[in-house]
């Protein structure tokens, strides 16, 4: 029987951050089985780990589709590998994914993920985007995966009430709404991905591969503290390193189980 875990990522407290499923595979399984497990878990992402000679094959599934990059489920996966003793705390986790080699390592109390940067390019809003968000954008960009929409204030980010059925029609994984932050936070954001089966994602590591380069250029910073302002909320440390983005955060295991099917 294969072990499966539920981990809250990008938080140091249970029942906050972004919950992810982590399934440790004994053998290769087909995509339809993994999709069924992800649908059963009904979390924004479930990660599947298969041991390889020098690391792990890692795939991510929402309840609806397989995705090419996911930050919080990678953080959760690394956390489980160290917590269960499959890796020593001084070892680097190597993940082979649809987005190439990703790594994770301990740094103090945090786990640091090394991800590819996906900076946005300014673009014209597709039909229906602005209307579905109900915002007055200062900037609209598009990354490899998502649209980025900058608004004037954190309050504008917090009060967005998207029309999800209209966002679902857009030919893109998701939509980030963001503004410069206040206080301790350099920027804030929310992330909506109805086309991927997730209306609002609580904390989205992969979105910060776009948000980090964007706000780094705007603010003239290489290291930033970000807050994703979902109902659960989450904090990410973002470091720019050439064409990579280092994402720092914590994780907490909340459920341990066994798959019987």
C-alpha positions as CSV (number, residue, x, y, z in Angstrom):
1,X,0.0,0.0,0.0
2,X,1.3,3.4,-1.0
3,X,1.6,6.2,1.6
4,X,-0.1,9.5,0.9
5,X,0.3,12.7,2.9
6,X,-1.4,16.1,3.1
7,X,1.0,18.9,3.8
8,X,0.3,22.6,4.3
9,X,2.9,24.5,2.4
10,X,4.3,28.0,2.7
11,X,3.3,28.2,6.3
12,X,4.6,27.2,9.7
13,X,1.1,26.6,11.1
14,X,-1.4,23.8,10.2
15,X,-4.6,24.8,8.4
16,X,-2.9,27.8,6.7
17,X,-0.8,28.1,3.6
18,X,-1.7,25.8,0.6
19,X,-2.5,22.2,1.2
20,X,-1.0,19.6,-1.2
21,X,-1.2,15.9,-1.5
22,X,2.1,13.9,-1.7
23,X,2.0,10.3,-2.9
24,X,5.1,8.2,-2.6
25,X,4.9,5.7,-5.5
26,X,6.3,2.1,-5.2
27,X,6.2,1.8,-9.0
28,X,5.3,3.8,-12.1
29,X,1.6,4.4,-12.4
30,X,-0.4,5.7,-15.4
31,X,-1.6,9.2,-15.7
32,X,-5.3,8.3,-15.4
33,X,-4.7,6.6,-12.0
34,X,-2.8,9.7,-10.8
35,X,-5.6,11.9,-12.0
36,X,-8.2,9.9,-10.2
37,X,-6.1,10.1,-6.9
38,X,-5.8,13.9,-7.4
39,X,-9.6,14.1,-7.9
40,X,-10.2,12.1,-4.8
41,X,-7.8,14.2,-2.8
42,X,-9.6,17.3,-4.2
43,X,-6.7,19.7,-3.3
44,X,-5.3,22.3,-5.6
45,X,-2.4,19.9,-6.4
46,X,-1.4,16.4,-5.6
47,X,2.3,15.4,-6.2
48,X,3.5,12.0,-7.2
49,X,7.0,10.9,-6.5
50,X,8.8,8.0,-8.1
51,X,12.4,7.2,-7.0
52,X,15.1,7.3,-9.6
53,X,18.8,6.6,-9.3
54,X,19.8,10.1,-8.2
55,X,16.5,11.7,-7.3
56,X,12.7,11.5,-7.9
57,X,10.4,11.8,-10.9
58,X,7.8,14.4,-9.9
59,X,4.4,15.0,-11.5
60,X,1.7,17.3,-10.3
61,X,-2.1,17.0,-10.9
62,X,-5.0,19.3,-10.0
63,X,-8.4,17.6,-9.6
64,X,-8.8,18.3,-13.4
65,X,-5.5,18.3,-15.2
66,X,-1.8,17.6,-15.0
67,X,0.3,20.8,-14.8
68,X,3.8,21.6,-15.9
69,X,5.0,23.5,-12.8
70,X,3.9,23.7,-9.1
71,X,5.7,25.3,-6.3
72,X,3.7,24.4,-3.1
73,X,3.4,20.7,-4.0
74,X,7.2,20.6,-4.7
75,X,7.8,22.2,-1.3
76,X,5.5,19.7,0.3
77,X,7.3,16.8,-1.5
78,X,10.7,17.9,-0.3
79,X,9.3,18.3,3.2
80,X,8.0,14.7,3.2
81,X,11.3,13.3,1.9
82,X,13.2,14.8,4.8
83,X,10.5,14.2,7.4
84,X,10.3,10.5,6.5
85,X,14.0,10.0,6.4
86,X,14.2,9.2,2.7
87,X,16.7,12.1,2.5
88,X,19.0,13.3,5.1
89,X,18.5,16.9,6.2
90,X,21.8,17.9,4.6
91,X,21.0,16.3,1.2
92,X,19.6,18.2,-1.7
93,X,16.3,16.9,-3.2
94,X,16.5,16.5,-7.0
95,X,13.2,16.4,-8.9
96,X,12.8,15.6,-12.6
97,X,9.7,17.3,-14.0
98,X,8.0,18.6,-17.0
99,X,9.8,21.9,-16.3
100,X,13.3,20.3,-16.1
101,X,15.4,19.6,-13.0
102,X,14.2,21.3,-9.9
103,X,16.0,21.2,-6.5
104,X,15.1,21.8,-2.9
105,X,17.4,22.2,0.1
106,X,17.2,23.1,3.8
107,X,18.2,26.6,4.7
108,X,17.7,27.3,8.4
109,X,14.0,26.9,9.2
110,X,13.0,27.1,5.6
111,X,13.1,25.0,2.5
112,X,14.5,26.7,-0.6
113,X,13.2,25.7,-4.1
114,X,15.3,26.4,-7.2
115,X,12.8,27.1,-10.0
116,X,13.0,28.5,-13.6
117,X,12.1,32.2,-13.9
118,X,9.1,32.9,-16.1
119,X,9.1,36.7,-16.4
120,X,6.1,38.4,-18.1
121,X,6.0,40.3,-21.3
122,X,3.6,43.2,-21.6
123,X,0.5,42.4,-23.7
124,X,-3.0,43.5,-24.5
125,X,-5.7,42.0,-22.3
126,X,-7.7,39.2,-24.1
127,X,-11.4,39.8,-24.5
128,X,-13.2,39.4,-21.2
129,X,-10.2,39.4,-18.8
130,X,-10.6,42.9,-17.3
131,X,-14.4,42.6,-17.2
132,X,-14.2,39.2,-15.5
133,X,-11.9,40.6,-12.8
134,X,-13.7,43.9,-12.4
135,X,-10.4,45.9,-12.0
136,X,-8.6,48.9,-13.4
137,X,-5.2,47.5,-14.5
138,X,-2.0,49.4,-14.4
139,X,-0.2,46.7,-16.4
140,X,-1.1,43.5,-18.1
141,X,1.6,40.9,-18.9
142,X,1.8,37.2,-19.9
143,X,4.3,34.6,-18.7
144,X,4.8,31.1,-20.0
145,X,1.8,30.0,-18.1
146,X,-0.4,32.9,-16.8
147,X,-1.6,36.5,-17.1
148,X,-0.3,39.0,-14.7
149,X,-2.5,42.0,-13.8
150,X,-1.1,44.8,-11.7
151,X,-3.6,47.0,-9.8
152,X,-3.0,50.1,-7.7
153,X,-3.3,49.0,-4.0
154,X,-3.3,45.9,-1.8
155,X,-7.0,46.7,-1.1
156,X,-7.7,46.3,-4.8
157,X,-6.1,42.9,-4.7
158,X,-8.1,41.8,-1.6
159,X,-11.5,43.0,-3.0
160,X,-11.3,41.3,-6.4
161,X,-14.4,39.1,-6.9
162,X,-13.8,37.3,-10.2
163,X,-16.4,35.9,-12.6
164,X,-14.9,32.4,-12.7
165,X,-17.0,31.1,-15.6
166,X,-15.6,33.9,-17.7
167,X,-12.0,33.4,-16.6
168,X,-12.4,29.7,-17.4
169,X,-12.8,30.5,-21.1
170,X,-9.4,32.2,-21.4
171,X,-6.7,30.2,-23.1
172,X,-4.3,30.3,-20.1
173,X,-3.5,28.3,-17.0
174,X,-4.2,31.1,-14.5
175,X,-4.4,34.8,-13.7
176,X,-2.3,36.7,-11.1
177,X,-3.7,40.0,-9.6
178,X,-1.0,41.9,-7.8
179,X,0.1,45.2,-6.3
180,X,3.0,46.6,-4.5
181,X,2.9,45.7,-0.8
182,X,2.9,47.6,2.4
183,X,4.7,47.1,5.7
184,X,6.9,44.0,5.7
185,X,5.8,42.8,2.2
186,X,7.3,44.0,-1.0
187,X,4.2,42.8,-3.0
188,X,1.0,41.0,-2.6
189,X,-1.0,38.8,-5.0
190,X,-3.9,36.5,-5.5
191,X,-4.1,33.7,-8.1
192,X,-7.1,32.3,-10.0
193,X,-7.0,29.2,-12.2
194,X,-10.5,28.0,-13.0
195,X,-9.3,26.4,-16.3
196,X,-7.1,24.1,-14.2
197,X,-9.9,23.2,-11.9
198,X,-8.9,25.6,-9.1
199,X,-10.9,28.8,-8.8
200,X,-8.5,30.4,-6.3
201,X,-5.2,28.9,-5.3
202,X,-4.2,29.7,-1.7
203,X,-0.5,30.1,-2.2
204,X,1.1,29.6,-5.7
205,X,4.8,29.1,-5.8
206,X,5.0,28.9,-9.6
207,X,3.2,32.2,-10.0
208,X,6.1,33.8,-8.0
209,X,8.5,32.7,-10.8
210,X,6.7,35.4,-12.7
211,X,5.9,37.8,-9.9
212,X,9.4,37.8,-8.6
213,X,11.2,39.0,-11.8
214,X,8.4,41.5,-12.4
215,X,8.5,43.1,-9.0
216,X,12.3,42.7,-8.7
217,X,12.6,44.9,-11.9
218,X,10.0,47.4,-10.6
219,X,11.5,47.7,-7.1
220,X,15.2,47.3,-7.9
221,X,15.5,44.3,-5.6
222,X,17.0,40.9,-5.8
223,X,15.4,39.5,-2.6
224,X,11.8,40.2,-1.6
225,X,9.1,39.1,0.8
226,X,5.7,38.3,-0.7
227,X,2.3,37.7,0.7
228,X,-0.5,35.8,-1.2
229,X,-3.7,37.2,0.1
230,X,-6.1,34.3,-0.2
231,X,-8.4,33.3,2.7
232,X,-5.7,30.9,4.0
233,X,-2.8,33.2,3.2
234,X,0.9,32.4,2.7
235,X,4.3,34.0,2.9
236,X,7.1,33.4,0.4
237,X,10.7,34.6,0.3
238,X,11.7,35.3,-3.3
239,X,15.3,35.6,-4.5
240,X,16.3,36.3,-8.1
241,X,19.3,34.5,-9.4
242,X,19.9,35.1,-13.1
243,X,17.3,33.0,-15.0
244,X,16.2,31.2,-11.8
245,X,14.0,32.1,-8.8
246,X,14.6,30.8,-5.3
247,X,11.4,30.4,-3.3
248,X,11.7,30.0,0.4
249,X,9.0,28.7,2.7
250,X,8.0,26.3,5.4
251,X,5.7,23.3,5.5
252,X,3.7,21.2,8.0
253,X,2.3,17.7,7.7
254,X,-1.4,17.4,8.7
255,X,-2.6,14.0,7.5
256,X,-0.8,10.7,6.9
257,X,-2.7,7.8,5.1
258,X,-2.5,4.8,2.9
259,X,-4.0,4.3,-0.6
260,X,-6.1,1.2,-0.7
261,X,-7.0,1.4,-4.4
